[in-house]
Amino acid sequence: MQTKLPINATVQHPDLAEALRGESGTFFCQQGGQGFIVTAAEGFSIKSLRPVGRKVMEANVLLQTTPEPWAITKISEDVLEFGAVPQPARQQRAA
């Protein structure tokens, strides 16, 4: 991409890392029905990539000669940091 992608704009590109080169922010990216939250920052084309929803079973996808392009939507100018997800404390039952 030559210019920065504006928020809520969607582009298609065959290579996710190439598409995000020079970008900074948080993106919703999809390929083959599987969604990802991706952060990009200066010096990184992809800083983090997190799957969203249920995993698409590849066995059900027909083999294609060329991969489906990525649909990339910028959702924020901020680079979100994803840390460890806190686990709820287990409650012990009284016997």
N, C-alpha and C positions, 0 to 999 in steps of 0.2 A: 504494500500500500504506500502510496506517495504522500498522502496527507493523513492527519489524525482523524480517526473515526469519531463522529459526534455521538452523544448519548442517544440511545434508542434507534440508532441507524444499524441496519443489518447488511452485511456483505457476504458473499460466498467466495471461498478460496480453497484450492486443493491441499494447501499446506498450512496448518494452523500456526506453526512457529514462524514461518515466513510472513504470514498475514499480520502477526502481532509484533513483528520487529519494529522498534521505534515507538510503539504504543505504551501507554501507561494507564492503568485503571483496572476495573473488574468487568468481565465479559461473560455472557451466557453463550456457550458454543454447543452445537449439535452436529453429529455425524451418524448416519445410519439409525436414526431414532434414539440414540443415546445422548443425554444432555450432560454438560459439564459446566461448573463455575471455574473460570480461569482468571488468574491475576497476572498482569504483565507490568513490569517496572523498567525504568532505565537500566540498561546493562543486562537485562534478562528479557528474552522474548516471552518465555513462560516461566513465571515465578512459582506458581502453584496451580494444580489442576485437581479438582474434586468432582467425582461423579455425582449426578443428581438423579434421584429416583431409582427404580429397579434396573438391574443390568439387563441389557438386551441380549438374548441368547443368539449367539452367532450361528448356531446350527440351523436356525430358522431363516437366516438371511441367504438369499440366492447369491452365488458367486458372481461377481461382476469383473469384467476385464479391467475397468478403471474404477478406483475408489470414488465413492460419493464425496462431493466437496463439503467442506465445513461451512455451516451457517453460523456467522459470528455477529453477536449483538453486544454493543457496549452498554453496560447498565450503570456504570459509575465511573467518575474520574478518580475516585479514591482507590488505592491499592489495599484491598481487604486482607487482613492477616488471619489465617485459620490456624488456631492452636488446637491443643487436645480438647476434645469435647468432654466436659465434666460429666461424670457418671453419678446418678442419684445414689445417695447413701442407702445401703440395704437395711431394712428394718428387721430386727430379730423378733420373732414371736415368743411370747412368754409361754412356757410349758405348763 
